[in-house]
Amino acid sequence: MGGSIRGATIRIVTHLFFFIFLAQIATAFPCERFGWFSSCDAVMLSSMPEDEKMTTIASMIDDVRAWNTDFDVSSPPEGTNVVNDDLVQNAWIRIMAVMPSVYEGNVQLSPGFGEVVAKSNYDLVRANQIEGDDCDTQYDLNHQSRIVQYLNGQEIGVGETARFDTIDSVLDFRADLVVDAELMVDHYRWTFINDTEECVYSGTEQRNKQTVASDTLRVVRYAPNIAYSFQIENEYYGITQIHFSASNYSSLKIKFNNQEFYEEHLVDVDPFFTLEPYYVLNFKPVPQRKITFNGVRFQNSTFQVANTQGCTIVLGDYFRNYTIPCPLQYKQTDLRISTDKSVYSPDEIIKVTISSDLPVQVSYGNETATVQRMWEVPAKLGEQLIVARANGVETYTAISVLNSELWGKFAGIVAFLFVAFIFYRVTVRLFGGAYDLWNS
């Protein structure tokens, strides 16, 4: 019984190690960084397409900074320059990551601050040959190395990780691996001592050699010109109507009293790996609009909310959020309109003047337009009102449109009556005077 249990246990352990061995064979991805037989191994052994495997594993990485900094290197990533000389072989350095950053196409974008990570390695040449006239040569090699990092020609740090903060539009990073080797060479020569030839110490030679390997990376500073407009258009029956618009942002949130809000995200980020076999984690923005809201009514760029207390605006780009207080002062719009005259013939052009500098919606009959300062529209019979609306304010003016033919007849009648009235007055004056004279 005990033997069968031990045998089953051995088989289970054997199968488990065999499974882990297969996992390591199945992919070069460093699943061991997740721990001993992690879910990473299960993903890599699954039947998922390779791109889904990488996306799934990327989603498992909680600490991007630790993933992109806390690993050891041996061989250089593909495309890395390698330097060899007498004392140092296979010297290389590679700028692995700039954090935070995103890729737009082939352009890497940075907010202008963060950390840059460089990794390096090299081998030493161990000499063991006998030199020249020596009967024996002994070598003692001492060495030290350092990574020196630069931004736009200025040193920013020594070590694998360096911090930076700049307002330059282009960020040219350079990392140098500097290896200082000191080789002490003890020479031994044949020397006769008491008629006996012996191999004795002759002197020490010091050889110094500095080896430098370099890598460069260009990054562009991402600083979009985020603009916004926040204006209270109207207040009525406890409801505040707000016109809000913004440009060049990646995300925005308008918060009211920490409960009512409107939130919008225009991009999401997709992870991807570079620099195999180390699989440095990077990101690229993907357009994807998402809107969430609570207690806010909105249409186009107009919002309606019952309580504006605690109002704040949060605008964000790929890397930063900017919190701005809401300008809540409401100013009634001074809106007035006038026309060049008050009476028009049909199809005669009405010249409308608008007092406001803001865009104003103007209506006359079935004609509606959004204009500034001036508007021209043909007069129509039966239409007397011109209405202007802006920021919840409405005003109007009235005109008269008269048919020219009817107006001519009306004017003729008026003229006849006027002439008749004059004739009457003259007749009364003449005959009335004669009548008075006769009776006298």
C-alpha positions, 0 to 999 in steps of 0.5 A: 500500500505504502509503495503504491502511494509513493509510486503515485506521488512520484508519478504526479511530481514527475508529470508536474515537472514534465509539464513545467519543462514543456512550458519552458520549451513552449515559449521564451516568455519569462513566465518565471518572473510571475513565480513558480508555475504561475498562470502565465505558464498556463496561458502560454500552454493554452491554444490561444493565438499568440497575440491574445496570449501576450495581451492576457499576460500583459493584463496580469502585470500590476506593477509596470515599473517593477516589470520594466526595471526588476530583471537581469540581462545576459544577451543583448536584444536584437539590434543592439550594438556590441563592442569588443576590444582586448580586455572586454568582449560583448559589451552592450547597453540598451535603453529599455524603457522610458516611463511613462510613455506611449507609442503613436505609430512609431513615435514614442511620446513622453510627458517630459518627466519620468524615468529612463531605464537602461540595461547592459552586460559585458564579458572580460577577456581572461589572458593565460598566454606567456608573452614575448621573452617571458618564461612565465606571465601572470595576470591580475585583472581588475575592473569596474563599470558604470552606466551614465545616462544623458538627456539632450547632452546633459548628464541626468544620472548614473545607474540603470535608472535615471529620473528626468524632467524637461520642457524640451520638445524633443528628448534625445536620450543616451546611455553609456556603459563605461568599463574601466579595466586594469590589467596587472601583468607580472613578467618572469624571465629566465635568469642564471642564479648560481650557474642555474637558469631559473624562471624568476620575477622580472617586473610588473606592467600595468595596462589600462583600458576603457571600453564604452558602449552606447545606445540612443533613443529619441522621444517626443514630449507630449504636451497638447494644448487643451482648451475648454469653454464653460458658460452658464447659459440660463437658470430656471426653476432650479435647473442650471443650463451649462454650455461646455466644450473642450478640445485636445483632451483624452478624458474629461469629467465634470463633477457636481457635489461629488455625486452628479457627474459627466465623464468621458474617455476618448482613448483606451490603451493597449499593452504590447511587449518589445525587446525580446527576450526581456519583454518590456511592457509598452502601451499605445492609445486606441480611440474608444469613446466611453461616456458615463454619467449620473444625475446630469442631462446633456445633449451635444455640448449643453448640460442641465443639472439641479445642483452646481455646488462643488463643481469641478472640471477635470481634463486629462491627456495621456499622462496627466489630469488638470483640475479646474474650478467651474466659473459659476457666475451667471451673467444675463446676456444683453441681447437686442435686435433692430432693423434698418426700417419698419415697413418693407415690400415683399422680397425686399431685403431686411437688414437685421442688426444684433447687439450680441457678439456671441453666435445668435439663433435668429428666426423669421418666418420659416428661415432660421440661422445662427449668425453674429452681428448682422443678418439679411433675409427677404421680407415675406407677406404675413410675417412680422416677427423677427426673433433672436435667441442666445444663452436662454435669452429671447428677444424680438422686433416687429416689422410690416410687409405691405403689398406694393399694388394694394399700397399704391391703391391705398395711397391713391385713395388717401391722396384723393381724400386729401385733395378733396379735403383741401378743395372743401376748405378752399370752397368754404373759405371763398363762398363763406366770405362772399356770403358774409359780404352779401348779408352785410 
